[in-house]
Amino acid sequence: MRYNKPGSESNPFVLDQRLAHDCLRLGAMQLSEVLLFDDSRYDWLVLVPKVADVVEFLDLPAAQQQQLALEIQHVSQKLKQWRPQAKLNVGALGNVVSQLHVHLLLREPGDPAWPGPVWGHSAALRHTGQHAQERCAVWRQRLGLTGESD
C-alpha cells in the first residue's frame, strides 16, 4: 500500500533516485520500504516511509509517526540480535537526500570510519553479484520480509 501526505494525492510516493542508486531493496513493511545500504563493510539498513512529499518526521500524521517508530524499533531489535556487542546508530539527517529516510547501522571499534560518522568517510565497497543476493536474502529472513524481490 502506498500512502500520500494529505493534499498530495496527485503526487504518489517515488523513492529518491540517490537512495535507489545507493541501496538494495529488501521489501516493505506496513509503512516503509526497507533497503540495505550497498556498502559491504557495514550492516546498514534504511527505512523510507512510502508517503509522498515527506521531508521531516513531523510531516507524517501522528499514526504514521507511531508506525514508523514501531518499524524502527523492530529493525533495531533485529540488528542488535544479529550483533549484540555492536553500537546501533539511528539517524535521519536528510542533508543530501531530503526525502524522509532513517538509517540504522551497526558500528564497532575497528570499522573503517570508527569513531566518526560513516557519511562521507570513504567510497562504499558495494556488494557484488552472488554476495549481494545472499546478503539481501539473509536480511529479508531476519526481518520477516522473505519472498520479496530486488
VMD Tcl script that builds the backbone (N, CA, C; Angstrom):
set m [mol new atoms 450]
animate dup $m
set s [atomselect $m all]
$s set {name element resname resid chain x y z} {
  {N N MET 1 A 0.837 -1.176 0.000}
  {CA C MET 1 A 0.000 0.000 0.000}
  {C C MET 1 A 0.883 1.241 0.000}
  {N N ARG 2 A 0.545 2.200 -0.780}
  {CA C ARG 2 A 1.270 3.463 -0.842}
  {C C ARG 2 A 0.439 4.522 -0.131}
  {N N TYR 3 A 1.117 5.370 0.584}
  {CA C TYR 3 A 0.459 6.444 1.300}
  {C C TYR 3 A 0.828 7.763 0.662}
  {N N ASN 4 A -0.059 8.716 0.775}
  {CA C ASN 4 A 0.236 10.071 0.341}
  {C C ASN 4 A -0.022 11.018 1.490}
  {N N LYS 5 A 0.806 12.010 1.571}
  {CA C LYS 5 A 0.601 13.075 2.538}
  {C C LYS 5 A -0.711 13.777 2.178}
  {N N PRO 6 A -1.530 14.157 3.164}
  {CA C PRO 6 A -2.774 14.863 2.843}
  {C C PRO 6 A -2.510 16.026 1.890}
  {N N GLY 7 A -3.303 16.085 0.840}
  {CA C GLY 7 A -3.148 17.144 -0.146}
  {C C GLY 7 A -2.200 16.788 -1.280}
  {N N SER 8 A -1.574 15.597 -1.233}
  {CA C SER 8 A -0.622 15.220 -2.286}
  {C C SER 8 A -1.084 13.996 -3.066}
  {N N GLU 9 A -2.398 13.749 -3.074}
  {CA C GLU 9 A -2.936 12.549 -3.722}
  {C C GLU 9 A -2.520 12.428 -5.190}
  {N N SER 10 A -2.301 13.566 -5.854}
  {CA C SER 10 A -1.905 13.521 -7.256}
  {C C SER 10 A -0.405 13.284 -7.421}
  {N N ASN 11 A 0.326 13.216 -6.317}
  {CA C ASN 11 A 1.771 13.053 -6.352}
  {C C ASN 11 A 2.145 11.800 -5.559}
  {N N PRO 12 A 2.175 10.629 -6.198}
  {CA C PRO 12 A 2.429 9.380 -5.461}
  {C C PRO 12 A 3.873 9.272 -4.965}
  {N N PHE 13 A 4.063 8.382 -4.008}
  {CA C PHE 13 A 5.393 8.114 -3.464}
  {C C PHE 13 A 6.315 7.583 -4.553}
  {N N VAL 14 A 7.508 8.136 -4.610}
  {CA C VAL 14 A 8.568 7.656 -5.501}
  {C C VAL 14 A 9.850 7.688 -4.683}
  {N N LEU 15 A 10.597 6.591 -4.696}
  {CA C LEU 15 A 11.858 6.532 -3.974}
  {C C LEU 15 A 12.868 7.471 -4.613}
  {N N ASP 16 A 13.521 8.275 -3.790}
  {CA C ASP 16 A 14.551 9.186 -4.262}
  {C C ASP 16 A 15.607 8.414 -5.063}
  {N N GLN 17 A 16.031 8.984 -6.174}
  {CA C GLN 17 A 16.982 8.304 -7.061}
  {C C GLN 17 A 18.318 8.008 -6.391}
  {N N ARG 18 A 18.752 8.861 -5.508}
  {CA C ARG 18 A 20.031 8.608 -4.829}
  {C C ARG 18 A 19.909 7.394 -3.906}
  {N N LEU 19 A 18.791 7.292 -3.185}
  {CA C LEU 19 A 18.568 6.102 -2.349}
  {C C LEU 19 A 18.478 4.851 -3.217}
  {N N ALA 20 A 17.755 4.950 -4.329}
  {CA C ALA 20 A 17.635 3.801 -5.234}
  {C C ALA 20 A 19.005 3.372 -5.754}
  {N N HIS 21 A 19.890 4.325 -6.014}
  {CA C HIS 21 A 21.225 4.026 -6.526}
  {C C HIS 21 A 22.137 3.450 -5.445}
  {N N ASP 22 A 22.018 3.953 -4.225}
  {CA C ASP 22 A 22.946 3.598 -3.150}
  {C C ASP 22 A 22.509 2.394 -2.323}
  {N N CYS 23 A 21.313 1.860 -2.590}
  {CA C CYS 23 A 20.762 0.797 -1.746}
  {C C CYS 23 A 20.207 -0.354 -2.580}
  {N N LEU 24 A 20.051 -1.479 -1.921}
  {CA C LEU 24 A 19.389 -2.644 -2.491}
  {C C LEU 24 A 18.048 -2.793 -1.781}
  {N N ARG 25 A 16.994 -3.046 -2.524}
  {CA C ARG 25 A 15.657 -3.160 -1.926}
  {C C ARG 25 A 15.484 -4.530 -1.288}
  {N N LEU 26 A 15.056 -4.521 -0.026}
  {CA C LEU 26 A 14.770 -5.768 0.681}
  {C C LEU 26 A 13.296 -6.106 0.647}
  {N N GLY 27 A 12.428 -5.117 0.707}
  {CA C GLY 27 A 10.995 -5.358 0.739}
  {C C GLY 27 A 10.290 -4.202 1.398}
  {N N ALA 28 A 9.110 -4.487 1.944}
  {CA C ALA 28 A 8.315 -3.426 2.535}
  {C C ALA 28 A 7.691 -3.890 3.839}
  {N N MET 29 A 7.611 -2.956 4.756}
  {CA C MET 29 A 6.854 -3.133 5.979}
  {C C MET 29 A 5.534 -2.383 5.767}
  {N N GLN 30 A 4.738 -2.277 6.807}
  {CA C GLN 30 A 3.439 -1.626 6.654}
  {C C GLN 30 A 3.574 -0.209 6.116}
  {N N LEU 31 A 4.498 0.571 6.643}
  {CA C LEU 31 A 4.661 1.961 6.226}
  {C C LEU 31 A 5.877 2.175 5.332}
  {N N SER 32 A 6.939 1.435 5.570}
  {CA C SER 32 A 8.238 1.775 4.993}
  {C C SER 32 A 8.762 0.766 3.987}
  {N N GLU 33 A 9.471 1.314 2.995}
  {CA C GLU 33 A 10.349 0.496 2.170}
  {C C GLU 33 A 11.565 0.178 3.028}
  {N N VAL 34 A 12.094 -1.038 2.897}
  {CA C VAL 34 A 13.273 -1.442 3.658}
  {C C VAL 34 A 14.399 -1.673 2.659}
  {N N LEU 35 A 15.501 -0.970 2.891}
  {CA C LEU 35 A 16.640 -1.019 1.984}
  {C C LEU 35 A 17.886 -1.461 2.732}
  {N N LEU 36 A 18.796 -2.085 2.015}
  {CA C LEU 36 A 20.128 -2.415 2.515}
  {C C LEU 36 A 21.088 -1.451 1.850}
  {N N PHE 37 A 21.761 -0.618 2.648}
  {CA C PHE 37 A 22.734 0.296 2.073}
  {C C PHE 37 A 23.840 -0.532 1.432}
  {N N ASP 38 A 24.200 -0.183 0.223}
  {CA C ASP 38 A 25.108 -1.004 -0.574}
  {C C ASP 38 A 26.570 -0.702 -0.242}
  {N N ASP 39 A 26.949 -1.089 0.977}
  {CA C ASP 39 A 28.342 -0.993 1.424}
  {C C ASP 39 A 28.610 -2.243 2.253}
  {N N SER 40 A 29.391 -3.143 1.702}
  {CA C SER 40 A 29.592 -4.460 2.313}
  {C C SER 40 A 30.343 -4.412 3.642}
  {N N ARG 41 A 30.879 -3.266 4.018}
  {CA C ARG 41 A 31.620 -3.153 5.279}
  {C C ARG 41 A 30.712 -3.003 6.493}
  {N N TYR 42 A 29.424 -2.718 6.263}
  {CA C TYR 42 A 28.525 -2.413 7.371}
  {C C TYR 42 A 27.213 -3.187 7.267}
  {N N ASP 43 A 26.623 -3.465 8.430}
  {CA C ASP 43 A 25.228 -3.904 8.491}
  {C C ASP 43 A 24.428 -2.606 8.610}
  {N N TRP 44 A 23.858 -2.154 7.484}
  {CA C TRP 44 A 23.301 -0.808 7.379}
  {C C TRP 44 A 21.980 -0.893 6.629}
  {N N LEU 45 A 20.890 -0.668 7.359}
  {CA C LEU 45 A 19.561 -0.713 6.785}
  {C C LEU 45 A 18.971 0.693 6.760}
  {N N VAL 46 A 18.030 0.903 5.852}
  {CA C VAL 46 A 17.401 2.207 5.688}
  {C C VAL 46 A 15.899 1.990 5.555}
  {N N LEU 47 A 15.118 2.746 6.321}
  {CA C LEU 47 A 13.656 2.729 6.215}
  {C C LEU 47 A 13.206 4.021 5.551}
  {N N VAL 48 A 12.334 3.896 4.552}
  {CA C VAL 48 A 11.811 5.057 3.844}
  {C C VAL 48 A 10.288 4.969 3.869}
  {N N PRO 49 A 9.623 5.831 4.628}
  {CA C PRO 49 A 8.161 5.800 4.621}
  {C C PRO 49 A 7.626 5.987 3.201}
  {N N LYS 50 A 6.668 5.155 2.831}
  {CA C LYS 50 A 6.087 5.195 1.487}
  {C C LYS 50 A 4.997 6.269 1.435}
  {N N VAL 51 A 5.400 7.493 1.691}
  {CA C VAL 51 A 4.490 8.630 1.730}
  {C C VAL 51 A 5.080 9.722 0.844}
  {N N ALA 52 A 4.300 10.227 -0.081}
  {CA C ALA 52 A 4.785 11.254 -0.996}
  {C C ALA 52 A 5.062 12.560 -0.266}
  {N N ASP 53 A 6.080 13.256 -0.712}
  {CA C ASP 53 A 6.366 14.633 -0.287}
  {C C ASP 53 A 6.656 14.781 1.198}
  {N N VAL 54 A 7.269 13.784 1.801}
  {CA C VAL 54 A 7.584 13.865 3.229}
  {C C VAL 54 A 9.084 14.106 3.378}
  {N N VAL 55 A 9.417 15.183 4.072}
  {CA C VAL 55 A 10.804 15.546 4.307}
  {C C VAL 55 A 11.166 15.346 5.769}
  {N N GLU 56 A 10.300 15.764 6.656}
  {CA C GLU 56 A 10.558 15.691 8.088}
  {C C GLU 56 A 9.642 14.671 8.749}
  {N N PHE 57 A 10.090 14.107 9.849}
  {CA C PHE 57 A 9.267 13.214 10.659}
  {C C PHE 57 A 7.948 13.899 11.003}
  {N N LEU 58 A 8.013 15.187 11.277}
  {CA C LEU 58 A 6.821 15.960 11.645}
  {C C LEU 58 A 5.827 16.096 10.500}
  {N N ASP 59 A 6.240 15.808 9.260}
  {CA C ASP 59 A 5.328 15.861 8.115}
  {C C ASP 59 A 4.355 14.689 8.115}
  {N N LEU 60 A 4.681 13.634 8.842}
  {CA C LEU 60 A 3.798 12.473 8.919}
  {C C LEU 60 A 2.675 12.726 9.913}
  {N N PRO 61 A 1.463 12.254 9.609}
  {CA C PRO 61 A 0.400 12.294 10.616}
  {C C PRO 61 A 0.817 11.454 11.830}
  {N N ALA 62 A 0.221 11.715 12.969}
  {CA C ALA 62 A 0.606 11.055 14.221}
  {C C ALA 62 A 0.593 9.529 14.104}
  {N N ALA 63 A -0.411 8.964 13.459}
  {CA C ALA 63 A -0.487 7.500 13.344}
  {C C ALA 63 A 0.695 6.945 12.553}
  {N N GLN 64 A 1.125 7.673 11.524}
  {CA C GLN 64 A 2.270 7.223 10.737}
  {C C GLN 64 A 3.573 7.447 11.495}
  {N N GLN 65 A 3.655 8.489 12.310}
  {CA C GLN 65 A 4.817 8.665 13.175}
  {C C GLN 65 A 4.949 7.470 14.108}
  {N N GLN 66 A 3.836 7.042 14.681}
  {CA C GLN 66 A 3.856 5.894 15.589}
  {C C GLN 66 A 4.240 4.620 14.848}
  {N N GLN 67 A 3.716 4.436 13.633}
  {CA C GLN 67 A 4.051 3.243 12.856}
  {C C GLN 67 A 5.536 3.240 12.490}
  {N N LEU 68 A 6.065 4.387 12.096}
  {CA C LEU 68 A 7.492 4.462 11.782}
  {C C LEU 68 A 8.325 4.135 13.013}
  {N N ALA 69 A 7.927 4.645 14.165}
  {CA C ALA 69 A 8.656 4.340 15.403}
  {C C ALA 69 A 8.637 2.838 15.683}
  {N N LEU 70 A 7.512 2.171 15.453}
  {CA C LEU 70 A 7.435 0.720 15.647}
  {C C LEU 70 A 8.344 -0.013 14.666}
  {N N GLU 71 A 8.399 0.445 13.438}
  {CA C GLU 71 A 9.247 -0.192 12.434}
  {C C GLU 71 A 10.724 0.024 12.755}
  {N N ILE 72 A 11.075 1.211 13.227}
  {CA C ILE 72 A 12.455 1.470 13.658}
  {C C ILE 72 A 12.812 0.550 14.819}
  {N N GLN 73 A 11.909 0.397 15.766}
  {CA C GLN 73 A 12.147 -0.484 16.910}
  {C C GLN 73 A 12.344 -1.934 16.451}
  {N N HIS 74 A 11.498 -2.405 15.542}
  {CA C HIS 74 A 11.596 -3.779 15.034}
  {C C HIS 74 A 12.944 -4.022 14.353}
  {N N VAL 75 A 13.321 -3.129 13.452}
  {CA C VAL 75 A 14.585 -3.291 12.726}
  {C C VAL 75 A 15.764 -3.161 13.686}
  {N N SER 76 A 15.679 -2.243 14.634}
  {CA C SER 76 A 16.744 -2.076 15.640}
  {C C SER 76 A 16.949 -3.358 16.425}
  {N N GLN 77 A 15.861 -3.973 16.852}
  {CA C GLN 77 A 15.966 -5.223 17.611}
  {C C GLN 77 A 16.617 -6.320 16.781}
  {N N LYS 78 A 16.264 -6.414 15.522}
  {CA C LYS 78 A 16.844 -7.444 14.652}
  {C C LYS 78 A 18.338 -7.206 14.432}
  {N N LEU 79 A 18.716 -5.948 14.272}
  {CA C LEU 79 A 20.137 -5.639 14.126}
  {C C LEU 79 A 20.910 -6.018 15.388}
  {N N LYS 80 A 20.386 -5.648 16.556}
  {CA C LYS 80 A 21.078 -5.949 17.813}
  {C C LYS 80 A 21.086 -7.453 18.113}
  {N N GLN 81 A 20.060 -8.171 17.706}
  {CA C GLN 81 A 20.082 -9.630 17.859}
  {C C GLN 81 A 21.188 -10.234 17.004}
  {N N TRP 82 A 21.432 -9.651 15.847}
  {CA C TRP 82 A 22.460 -10.135 14.931}
  {C C TRP 82 A 23.854 -9.914 15.515}
  {N N ARG 83 A 24.103 -8.719 16.030}
  {CA C ARG 83 A 25.418 -8.399 16.593}
  {C C ARG 83 A 25.222 -7.596 17.878}
  {N N PRO 84 A 24.929 -8.286 18.990}
  {CA C PRO 84 A 24.589 -7.586 20.238}
  {C C PRO 84 A 25.706 -6.714 20.791}
  {N N GLN 85 A 26.958 -6.997 20.472}
  {CA C GLN 85 A 28.077 -6.213 21.005}
  {C C GLN 85 A 28.256 -4.889 20.273}
  {N N ALA 86 A 27.673 -4.740 19.094}
  {CA C ALA 86 A 27.874 -3.546 18.275}
  {C C ALA 86 A 27.053 -2.370 18.801}
  {N N LYS 87 A 27.492 -1.170 18.445}
  {CA C LYS 87 A 26.760 0.054 18.764}
  {C C LYS 87 A 25.776 0.320 17.638}
  {N N LEU 88 A 24.518 0.494 17.980}
  {CA C LEU 88 A 23.485 0.779 16.991}
  {C C LEU 88 A 23.374 2.286 16.803}
  {N N ASN 89 A 23.563 2.740 15.577}
  {CA C ASN 89 A 23.359 4.150 15.232}
  {C C ASN 89 A 22.054 4.265 14.469}
  {N N VAL 90 A 21.219 5.224 14.860}
  {CA C VAL 90 A 19.956 5.502 14.189}
  {C C VAL 90 A 19.935 6.984 13.864}
  {N N GLY 91 A 19.695 7.315 12.603}
  {CA C GLY 91 A 19.700 8.719 12.238}
  {C C GLY 91 A 18.846 9.018 11.025}
  {N N ALA 92 A 18.293 10.213 11.018}
  {CA C ALA 92 A 17.515 10.718 9.888}
  {C C ALA 92 A 18.016 12.118 9.586}
  {N N LEU 93 A 19.096 12.215 8.841}
  {CA C LEU 93 A 19.729 13.508 8.609}
  {C C LEU 93 A 19.048 14.303 7.498}
  {N N GLY 94 A 19.007 13.752 6.319}
  {CA C GLY 94 A 18.325 14.413 5.217}
  {C C GLY 94 A 19.009 15.636 4.660}
  {N N ASN 95 A 20.297 15.803 4.894}
  {CA C ASN 95 A 21.003 16.969 4.365}
  {C C ASN 95 A 21.285 16.839 2.876}
  {N N VAL 96 A 21.492 15.637 2.384}
  {CA C VAL 96 A 21.760 15.409 0.967}
  {C C VAL 96 A 20.497 14.921 0.260}
  {N N VAL 97 A 19.822 13.927 0.846}
  {CA C VAL 97 A 18.566 13.398 0.318}
  {C C VAL 97 A 17.463 13.908 1.232}
  {N N SER 98 A 16.610 14.793 0.713}
  {CA C SER 98 A 15.593 15.394 1.577}
  {C C SER 98 A 14.438 14.455 1.887}
  {N N GLN 99 A 14.184 13.449 1.057}
  {CA C GLN 99 A 13.100 12.507 1.337}
  {C C GLN 99 A 13.341 11.855 2.692}
  {N N LEU 100 A 12.317 11.834 3.543}
  {CA C LEU 100 A 12.466 11.244 4.866}
  {C C LEU 100 A 12.929 9.796 4.748}
  {N N HIS 101 A 14.041 9.504 5.393}
  {CA C HIS 101 A 14.563 8.141 5.461}
  {C C HIS 101 A 15.358 8.020 6.752}
  {N N VAL 102 A 15.365 6.823 7.313}
  {CA C VAL 102 A 16.014 6.583 8.600}
  {C C VAL 102 A 17.088 5.523 8.412}
  {N N HIS 103 A 18.326 5.878 8.759}
  {CA C HIS 103 A 19.447 4.951 8.702}
  {C C HIS 103 A 19.535 4.205 10.026}
  {N N LEU 104 A 19.754 2.904 9.954}
  {CA C LEU 104 A 20.003 2.076 11.130}
  {C C LEU 104 A 21.223 1.233 10.806}
  {N N LEU 105 A 22.325 1.480 11.505}
  {CA C LEU 105 A 23.519 0.719 11.191}
  {C C LEU 105 A 24.295 0.356 12.437}
  {N N LEU 106 A 24.968 -0.769 12.342}
  {CA C LEU 106 A 25.787 -1.262 13.442}
  {C C LEU 106 A 27.208 -0.773 13.259}
  {N N ARG 107 A 27.790 -0.272 14.347}
  {CA C ARG 107 A 29.166 0.239 14.339}
  {C C ARG 107 A 29.948 -0.436 15.455}
  {N N GLU 108 A 31.257 -0.514 15.262}
  {CA C GLU 108 A 32.118 -1.028 16.316}
  {C C GLU 108 A 33.547 -0.572 16.090}
  {N N PRO 109 A 34.324 -0.526 17.179}
  {CA C PRO 109 A 35.736 -0.151 17.016}
  {C C PRO 109 A 36.377 -1.020 15.937}
  {N N GLY 110 A 37.143 -0.385 15.102}
  {CA C GLY 110 A 37.807 -1.124 14.035}
  {C C GLY 110 A 37.114 -1.004 12.694}
  {N N ASP 111 A 35.846 -0.525 12.671}
  {CA C ASP 111 A 35.246 -0.343 11.355}
  {C C ASP 111 A 35.933 0.854 10.693}
  {N N PRO 112 A 35.876 0.941 9.377}
  {CA C PRO 112 A 36.680 1.934 8.661}
  {C C PRO 112 A 36.468 3.384 9.093}
  {N N ALA 113 A 35.323 3.741 9.601}
  {CA C ALA 113 A 35.047 5.130 9.950}
  {C C ALA 113 A 35.055 5.384 11.454}
  {N N TRP 114 A 35.254 4.347 12.258}
  {CA C TRP 114 A 35.163 4.471 13.716}
  {C C TRP 114 A 36.156 5.488 14.241}
  {N N PRO 115 A 35.824 6.334 15.164}
  {CA C PRO 115 A 34.512 6.515 15.787}
  {C C PRO 115 A 33.691 7.601 15.107}
  {N N GLY 116 A 34.170 8.114 13.999}
  {CA C GLY 116 A 33.467 9.196 13.317}
  {C C GLY 116 A 32.257 8.704 12.535}
  {N N PRO 117 A 31.569 9.627 11.870}
  {CA C PRO 117 A 30.400 9.255 11.067}
  {C C PRO 117 A 30.810 8.496 9.807}
  {N N VAL 118 A 29.929 7.614 9.347}
  {CA C VAL 118 A 30.200 6.862 8.119}
  {C C VAL 118 A 29.933 7.703 6.874}
  {N N TRP 119 A 29.038 8.694 6.994}
  {CA C TRP 119 A 28.684 9.518 5.850}
  {C C TRP 119 A 29.898 10.302 5.386}
  {N N GLY 120 A 30.265 10.101 4.133}
  {CA C GLY 120 A 31.357 10.850 3.554}
  {C C GLY 120 A 32.738 10.380 3.969}
  {N N HIS 121 A 32.819 9.306 4.738}
  {CA C HIS 121 A 34.130 8.829 5.196}
  {C C HIS 121 A 34.968 8.309 4.037}
  {N N SER 122 A 34.376 7.457 3.228}
  {CA C SER 122 A 35.083 6.849 2.102}
  {C C SER 122 A 34.050 6.273 1.146}
  {N N ALA 123 A 34.499 5.944 -0.042}
  {CA C ALA 123 A 33.596 5.359 -1.030}
  {C C ALA 123 A 33.103 3.998 -0.543}
  {N N ALA 124 A 31.849 3.722 -0.836}
  {CA C ALA 124 A 31.258 2.439 -0.449}
  {C C ALA 124 A 31.954 1.291 -1.171}
  {N N LEU 125 A 32.089 0.174 -0.480}
  {CA C LEU 125 A 32.540 -1.078 -1.097}
  {C C LEU 125 A 31.286 -1.890 -1.369}
  {N N ARG 126 A 30.800 -1.797 -2.575}
  {CA C ARG 126 A 29.497 -2.371 -2.933}
  {C C ARG 126 A 29.494 -3.895 -2.859}
  {N N HIS 127 A 28.313 -4.411 -2.507}
  {CA C HIS 127 A 28.091 -5.852 -2.579}
  {C C HIS 127 A 28.141 -6.235 -4.054}
  {N N THR 128 A 28.643 -7.419 -4.354}
  {CA C THR 128 A 28.732 -7.840 -5.742}
  {C C THR 128 A 27.967 -9.138 -5.964}
  {N N GLY 129 A 27.369 -9.267 -7.136}
  {CA C GLY 129 A 26.738 -10.480 -7.622}
  {C C GLY 129 A 26.054 -11.344 -6.589}
  {N N GLN 130 A 26.595 -12.544 -6.437}
  {CA C GLN 130 A 26.016 -13.532 -5.535}
  {C C GLN 130 A 26.025 -13.045 -4.088}
  {N N HIS 131 A 27.071 -12.336 -3.695}
  {CA C HIS 131 A 27.144 -11.826 -2.321}
  {C C HIS 131 A 25.985 -10.873 -2.042}
  {N N ALA 132 A 25.648 -10.018 -3.004}
  {CA C ALA 132 A 24.526 -9.086 -2.837}
  {C C ALA 132 A 23.226 -9.863 -2.643}
  {N N GLN 133 A 23.011 -10.866 -3.456}
  {CA C GLN 133 A 21.790 -11.675 -3.347}
  {C C GLN 133 A 21.725 -12.388 -2.002}
  {N N GLU 134 A 22.857 -12.925 -1.552}
  {CA C GLU 134 A 22.889 -13.631 -0.273}
  {C C GLU 134 A 22.633 -12.689 0.894}
  {N N ARG 135 A 23.261 -11.508 0.897}
  {CA C ARG 135 A 23.045 -10.538 1.985}
  {C C ARG 135 A 21.589 -10.093 2.037}
  {N N CYS 136 A 21.005 -9.847 0.866}
  {CA C CYS 136 A 19.596 -9.456 0.828}
  {C C CYS 136 A 18.713 -10.576 1.371}
  {N N ALA 137 A 18.989 -11.797 0.978}
  {CA C ALA 137 A 18.187 -12.931 1.451}
  {C C ALA 137 A 18.289 -13.084 2.967}
  {N N VAL 138 A 19.495 -12.924 3.500}
  {CA C VAL 138 A 19.698 -13.033 4.948}
  {C C VAL 138 A 18.891 -11.975 5.680}
  {N N TRP 139 A 18.962 -10.725 5.226}
  {CA C TRP 139 A 18.234 -9.657 5.914}
  {C C TRP 139 A 16.737 -9.770 5.724}
  {N N ARG 140 A 16.289 -10.231 4.562}
  {CA C ARG 140 A 14.848 -10.457 4.381}
  {C C ARG 140 A 14.343 -11.481 5.391}
  {N N GLN 141 A 15.113 -12.545 5.574}
  {CA C GLN 141 A 14.711 -13.573 6.524}
  {C C GLN 141 A 14.705 -13.029 7.944}
  {N N ARG 142 A 15.755 -12.331 8.349}
  {CA C ARG 142 A 15.835 -11.783 9.702}
  {C C ARG 142 A 14.698 -10.813 9.999}
  {N N LEU 143 A 14.295 -10.056 8.995}
  {CA C LEU 143 A 13.262 -9.040 9.188}
  {C C LEU 143 A 11.858 -9.545 8.892}
  {N N GLY 144 A 11.732 -10.791 8.454}
  {CA C GLY 144 A 10.424 -11.329 8.119}
  {C C GLY 144 A 9.903 -10.811 6.795}
  {N N LEU 145 A 10.802 -10.516 5.862}
  {CA C LEU 145 A 10.435 -9.994 4.551}
  {C C LEU 145 A 10.690 -11.018 3.454}
  {N N THR 146 A 10.745 -12.293 3.800}
  {CA C THR 146 A 11.071 -13.322 2.808}
  {C C THR 146 A 10.081 -13.298 1.662}
  {N N GLY 147 A 10.606 -13.615 0.504}
  {CA C GLY 147 A 9.775 -13.671 -0.696}
  {C C GLY 147 A 9.772 -12.382 -1.501}
  {N N GLU 148 A 10.388 -11.318 -0.986}
  {CA C GLU 148 A 10.457 -10.059 -1.722}
  {C C GLU 148 A 11.528 -10.161 -2.798}
  {N N SER 149 A 11.386 -9.343 -3.808}
  {CA C SER 149 A 12.403 -9.315 -4.866}
  {C C SER 149 A 13.077 -7.960 -4.903}
  {N N ASP 150 A 14.258 -7.932 -5.550}
  {CA C ASP 150 A 15.008 -6.664 -5.691}
  {C C ASP 150 A 14.332 -5.770 -6.691}
}
mol reanalyze $m
mol bondsrecalc $m
mol representation Tube
mol addrep $m
